[in-house]
Amino acid sequence: MSDTAPAPVPAPAAPGDLAGLRALVTGGASGIGLATARLLAARGAHVAVLDRAATALNRDHDGTGGEPLRGFRADVRDDAAVRAAVASAARHLGGLDILVNNAGIGAAGTVEDNDDEEWHRVLDVNVLGIVRTTRAALGHLRRSRHAAVVNTCSIAATAGLPQRALYSASKGAVLSLTLAMAADHVRDGIRVNCVNPGTADTPWVARLLEAADDPQAERAALRARQPMGRLVTAGEVAAAVVYLASPAAASVTGTALAVDGGMAGLRPRPVGQ
């Protein structure tokens, strides 16, 4: 397939299938998190967002014709701030049924390219951020009749990618953490899954491309390594997250759902062979 293959037009949302459910999305002010929050709202859920930039959402409509997304400001590295924000969100929503742990940061380089401080910073956000938010939400989720946690993991957890040692280590931890959480909380009635996006067209990837010596060539290389020949869209990842959070996935727990254009499992022949 050509590396210029267009993304498909998303299927219309099924309005109302999440009606009455209450969802909190971390890192929900942009990219995959914002796409997820908007789709949850479009499907009928009441949605709050936890993000360092979440206050901007309180001035902006969710873009779906539903109620505005309510933003709560917190840095997932700050346990007290996370606990306070989760408690405020649960009060605003009247409880919690769905937690989407999407907040995360990227990192580039081999094992020798990042110092200890950067390793601690990325692991603090990408791994301990999930721990802090879930820990704060568990009491509310246990009271739900439809409790689901979805973590944003990555293809980097299951495939060796160049120049991504620190990022891959953090996402490998997220994958293992997802499985452990699913085992720990299955008898609480809480399902825990994760999505593994391939290279997605997000603000972080855009910043990587801007910093490249040849942004066009770098974008072409990122597209080419995914068998479908294009970057994953934020909306496609959001659709997977919302499925895992929905009643349609009531028997799905401890699962990593790849949204990677076939990158993890396909080995197609090069074009022309």
N, C-alpha and C positions, 0 to 999 in steps of 0.2 A: 504494500500500500504506500502511496506517496506520503512524504512527510508534511504535505500541506493538506492532508485529509481534514475536512471540516468536522467540528463537533456536531453530533446530532441535536436536533431540536428536542428539548426535554418534553416528556409526556405531561399532559395536564395533571395537576395535583388532584388527589381524591379528597375533595373538601369534606371535613367533618369527621374523618375516621379517627382523629385524635381529640375529638371534642371533649372538653372537660379535664383533659390531662394537663399537668403543670410541669413545665420544663425549665431547667436552668442550663445555659450554655456558657462555658468559660471560653475566653478568647473570642467572644462573639461579636466584636465590633468591626471585624473585617474578614476578608477571605473566606475560608471554609466555614469558620464559625458563624459569620454573618449569614452566609447562604443557608446554613443549617437552621439558624434561628428563624429566618424568614419562612423557610419551608415548613417548619414545625407550626408556625403561626397560621400559614395558609391551610394547613391540614386540621386546624381547629384547636390547637393547644394554646394555653396561656403561657407566654414565654418571657423569661427574664434573662439578662445577659450579665455575666461577671467579666469585667475587663478593666485594664488600666485606663482605657479611653471610653469607658461605658457611658459617661455622662453625656456625650454627644448624642447617644441614641435617644435620650429623653427629649431631645428637640427634633427628632426625625421619626417619620412614620416607618412602619415595617416594610412598606412597599408592596404589600399583598392585598390591600383592601381590608385587612383585619385591624385589630387593636395595635397601638404602638408597642414596640419592644421597650421594656423597662430596663434601664441600665443600672448596675450597681458597681461602684468602683472598688477594685482591689487588685493588689499584686499577689499572684499565687505563691510568691516567696515569703509572704508575711502571714504567718499562721493566724494571728489575732485578727488581721484585716479580712482574711478569708472566712473565718468563723462568723464575724460580724456581718459580712456581706451575704453569706449563705442564709443566716438567720433572718436578715431583712428581706431577702428574696422570698423565702418560704412564707414569711408573714404576708407579704404583698400578694403572693399567689394563693395563699390558703393551704399551703403544703407543697410537697414535691413528689412527682412520680417519675420524672426523667432527669438524669444528669448526663450532660455531654461534656466530657473532659477534653476540650480542644486546645486550650492554651498551650503554646509551645514556642520555642525559638530554634533557629537553625545554627549550624556551625560547619565550617569547611576546613579541610586539611587532613593530614595524616596524623599519627599518634605523636609526632614530634613537633607539630605546628601550633599546638595550643598549650598554654601553660596550665598549671594546676588551678589557678583562679578561674580560668575559662571553663575547665572541666567541671569545677564545682558549680559555676553559674548555670551551665546548660542542664546538668543533672538536677539541680535545684528546681528549675522551672519545669522541665519535661517529665521528670519522674516524681519528685516530691510534691510538685504542684498538684498532680493527680491524687496523691496520698492525702494532702491537706484538704482539698475540696471534697473528696469522697468521705473522708472522716467526719467532716462537718455536716455532710448531708445524710449520713446513714440513718440517724434517728428518724428523720422525715421519711426517707425511703422505706423504712421498715413498717411505717404506718400506711403506706400506699397499698392498694389492691392491684396495682400494675406498675411495679418498680423496675426500671431499666437504667443501666449505666452503659454508656458507649464512650470508649476512649479513642482518641485519634492517634494511631500508631503510624507505620510507614512501611513501604517496600524495603526500606533500609534495615528493617528488623530481620528480613528473611533472605536478602540478596546482598552480596558483597559489592558495594559501590565505591569507586575511587574517590579519594579526597573527602570522605565523610566519616572518618573514624569516630569522632566524638558524637556526632549526631546519631550514627548507627548504634553506638553503645547505649545511648539514652533510649532509643526506640526499641532495641532488643529488650531492655528492662521493662518498657511499657507492655510489650507482648507477654512477657513472663508474669508481670504484675496482673494483667488482665485475667490470665488463666487462674492464678492464685485467688484473686478476688472472686471469680466465678465459683470456685470450689468453696470458699469460705462463706459465701452469702446465698447459695442456692436454697438453703433451708429457711432463709429469711424471706424467701419469695422475691429476691432481687436478682435479675439476670444481668450479667456483665459480659460485654463483647467489645471488640475493637474493629476499626476499619484500617486497612493498609493502603493508603493512596500511593500511586506512582508519582512521578514528577507532575505536580499540579500547577496550573497557571494562577499563582497566588502572589501577593505583594512581596513575600520573601524571595521567591524565584525571580521576580522582576528586578529586585535589588541585586541579586547575584548576576543577572544578565547585564545590568548596567555597569557593574564593576569589571566585567570581562574585557579582555583586549579587543575581541571581535564579538560583540553581542549577537549579531545575526548568525555567525557560525556556531556560537555556543547554543543558541536556541535550536538551531537545526540538529545539533548533536543530541540535545535532550529529547527532541521529538523522535529522532531516529532510533534511540535505544528502547523505545516502547513499541512493541510490534504493531499496534494500531496506527503508528506514524504521527501521533500528535500528543500534546500535553493533555492530561486529565483536567476537566473543568471543576471548579468549586461546587457547582450545582450537582455534578455527578457524584461527588463524594457525599454531599449533603443528602442526596436521595438514599444512599446506602446507610448513612447514620440514622435517618428517619425510619427506614425499614426496621433496623435492629431495635430501635426504641419503641416501635409500634406493636399493637396487639397481634399483627400478622406474624410477628416473630416470637410468639409466646413460648415456643418450645426451643428457642435458640439461645444458648448460653455457652460461654467459654469458646467462642468462635472468633477467628480473624477473617474478615471479609476483604479480599483484595479488590481494589478499584484502581488498576494499574495498566490498563490497556494490554494485558497479557504478559507484562514484563517478568513476573515471577515464574510463570510456568511454561511459556511458549518459547520455542527455539526455531523460528521460521528461517527458511533459506534466504540469503540475501537476494534483493531484487535482481531479476535476470538469470537466476540459476534454477 
